[in-house]
Amino acid sequence: MSFILLLTVLARRLNKSITESITLHFVNEDLLNNLRNTQSKITQTAKMVALGEMSGGVAHEINTPLGVIQLENDGLRKLCQTHAITAERVSASVERTAAMVSRISRIVNGLRTFARENAGEAPADVTVRELVDAAADLCSGRMSSRGVTFEINQIPEGLKVRCHSNKIIQALLNLLNNALEAAETVTGGKVQLDVTDVNGLAKIAVSDNGRGVPKNIREKIMQPFFTTKKIGEGTGLGLSVALGIVNSYGGTIDYETSDRGSIFVIGLPKSTEQKTA
């Protein structure tokens, strides 16, 4: 009897332990789901902030080629009226107009890619050139309108990473916007983007010639909601969101100092296809 009683007690304890483990599992699952939802909302909020910041520059980038198209159209109309039009002149005008239409199309496609959601969508191999070009199309207008020089150095051909394009574009834009704000505080402000292929990593470095990040806050700059801006001028989400995005693809973001300014380096694993080639 005592043996049966012992088995009964052990069975009850085991049953209780299993029940508690299952309960804890579901509680943890709920917490993880809530955390993922919160992270997704924060990322989306940061994306909307970035879009708002870029809107003026994007409008400028679209208005410029539209102006060229209008000038070409007006020029052809006048030539038609004076009967001075030639096949060569029409051909040249068509070429310039087509280039401007292509420019506008690239900007619009960049916006569509940036704003797209990725629910249930698997990461894909994409060239770093595509990512950099898309980010540049969305922020170069803002750079020029604020008097900051923007320079992209040579990018290794065919260098690919596996990711969701819009996520990495968002991370890049966050770094570029920060670099712009640092560069515009000095005379002759400049932002530079460099891409290198190092030890299985695609490294994208965004540098500026601003005043740099003070030593006493360098360890805090990647923390969520940390900002040195005045209340209402910044969310403090830019770097932390960029870091979260890059980390999710097995990458890193490192801060480096230079003689003048700051350098933020995104390191992303090259696509598996390239590593095995």
N, C-alpha and C positions, 0 to 999 in steps of 0.2 A: 504493500500500500504506500509506504513512504517513497518508494521508487516512482510509482505512478504520480504521486503528489508532486515530486520534484520535477518530473517531466511536464506536468501541467503548468507549474510555475514558470519553468523555462520557456514553454511554448507561449505563455501569455506575455512574458517579457520580450521574447523575440518578435511576437506580433506587434507589441507596442513600439519596439524599436523600428520595425519595418514601416509602420504607419507614420511615425514621426519623420523618418527619412523621406518617405514619399511626400508628406506635407511640406517638409523643408525644401524638397526639390521643386515643388510647384511654386512655393513662395519665392525661391531664388529665380525661377524662370520668369515670374511676374516682375521681379525687380530688374532682371536683365532686359526684359521687353520694354519696361518703362524707361530704362536708361537709354536703350537704343532709340526709342521714340523721341526722348529729350534731345539726344545728340543730333538726330535728324532735323528736329525743329530749329535747333541752334544753327546748324549748317545752312538751313534754308533762310533763316533770318539774316545771317551774314551775307548770303548770296543776294538778297534783296537790297541790303545796304550797299553792297558793291555795285549793283546795277544802278542804284540811285546816284552814287558817286560818279559813275561813268557816263551817265545819260547825256550830260552837256558835251563831253568829248566825242561820244558816238554821233551825236547830232552834227557836230562840226565835221567829222570824218565822212558822213554821208552828204552833207551840204556841199562840200568842196567838189567832189566828182559830179554832183548834180549841176553845179555852176558851170563846169567845163562842158557838160552835155548841152546845156542851154546856149552857151557861147557858140559851140559848133553848129547847133541848129539855126541860130540867128545868122551865122556867117553863110551857111548854105542858102538860106532864104534870100539874103541880099544878092548873092551871086546869081541865083535863079532870076531874080527881078531885073538884073542888068545883063543877063544872058552871057555872063563871063564864066560860067561854071565849066569845069573840065572833069574828065574821068579821074585824073590824078588827084585833083582836089577832093572829089567825093570819096575816093579810096582812103586818102589820108584822114579825112574826117570820120569815116566809118571806123577806122582802126582806133583812133583816139576815143571815140564814143564807146566802142566795145570794151576797151581797157577800163573805162570808168564804170561801165555796167558790171564788169567782172569784180571791180573793187567793191562796189556796193553790195553785190551778191555775197562776197566773202564776209563782209561785216555782218550782214543779216544772218547768214548761216552760222557765224560765230555766236551771235546772240541766241539763236535757236538751240545750238549745242549747249551753251552755258546754262540756259534756263531749263533744259530738259531734266525730267526725273528719271531715276534708274531702278525703280522698284522691280526686283526680280530679274534684272538684266545682268548678264555675266560680263566681267571685264573682257576687254579685247586688246590685241596688240595694236599699238598706234605709234607712229613716228614722233620723236621729240620735236621735229620740225613742224609738224601739224599743230602740236600743242602750243609751241612758242608763237607761231604765226597767228593762231586764233587769239591768244592773249594779247599780242601786240596790236592786232586790228582793233581790239576793244579799248585799249588804253592809250595808244599813241596820240590820239586827238587831244585827250586831256593833258598829256605831257606838253605838246606843242602850244596849246592854249595858255599854259602856265609858264611858258618860256624855259622849259627844261628840255635839254637835249636827250634823246633816247637812241641808244646804239645797241644793235644786236650783232655780235661777232659770229664768225663762221661756225656752223653747226655740223657735226659729223654726219655724213650721208647715211641714211638707212638705220640710224640708231633708234631702236624701238623699246617701249616699255609696255607692260600689260596693266591696263587701268580702265576706268570710266573717264573718257576724255573731259567731260564737263567738270568733273571733280578736280582733276589736276589743273585745268584751266583756272578754276576758282582759286586754288592754292597759289598759283602763279600770280594771278591778279592781286591777291591780298598782299603778296610781297612787293609787287610793282607799285601798288598804290602807296604802301608805306615808304618805299624808296623815293617816290615822287614827292611826298610830303616832306621828307628829309632834305631832298635836293633843292627844293624851291626856297629853302631858308637861307641859301648862300648865293652869292653872285656866280653866274656861270654854272648853274646847277646841271648835273648830268646823271643819268641812270644808264647802267650798262648791263647787258645780259650775255653770259658766256655759257656754252655747253661743252662738256668734255666726257669722254668715255674712259673711265678709270676702274680697273679691277672688277669688271662685271657690273658696274654701276653707271647709270646715266646721271651725270651731275649738272644741275642747272643753277648757276650762280647769278644772283641779282645784287648788284652793287650800286652804291650812290656815293656822291662826294659831299654829303651833308656833314653834320657835326658829330655823328656817331652816337652810340648808346652809352650813357654814363656807366661806369663800372659797378656802381652800387645797385643798379636795377637790372643788370644783364641776366641774372638768374630768374627774374620774375617776368620777363617780357613774353614768354610763351604761356603764361598762366591765363586761364579764362578771365575776362572782364578786367584785366590789368591794363591801364592806359595812363599815359602822361598828359593826355589832352584835358581840356576843361570839360565840365559837365555839359552834356548835350552835343559835344563835338566828336565823340568817338565811343564805340561800344566796347572796345577792349577784346573783341572776338577775332580780329583778323589773323593774328599769328597763331592763336590756339586752334582755331578752326583749320588753318592751313596745316598745322602739325598733325591734327587728328586725321585729316584726309590722307596725308602722305604716309603716316604710320599704318593706315589701314591697307596699304599696298606693300607693306614691308619696307618702307623707306624712312628717311630721316630728314630733319632740317637742322642745320648747324649754323651758329653765328660766328663770324670771323671778323676780326678787326683789321683795319688797314691804316695807312699813314693818315688818311682823311676819309671819314665816312664809315659805312658799314657794308658787310657782305653777308647775305643769307644764302646758304647752299642747300638745295633740295637734292637728295641722293635717292634714286629709284633703281631697283633691280632691273637689269635688262631683261627683255622677254626671253622665255625658255627657249624659243626657236633660235635665238641668236647665241645663247650660251652653249647649245649643243652643236652649233654649226662648225 
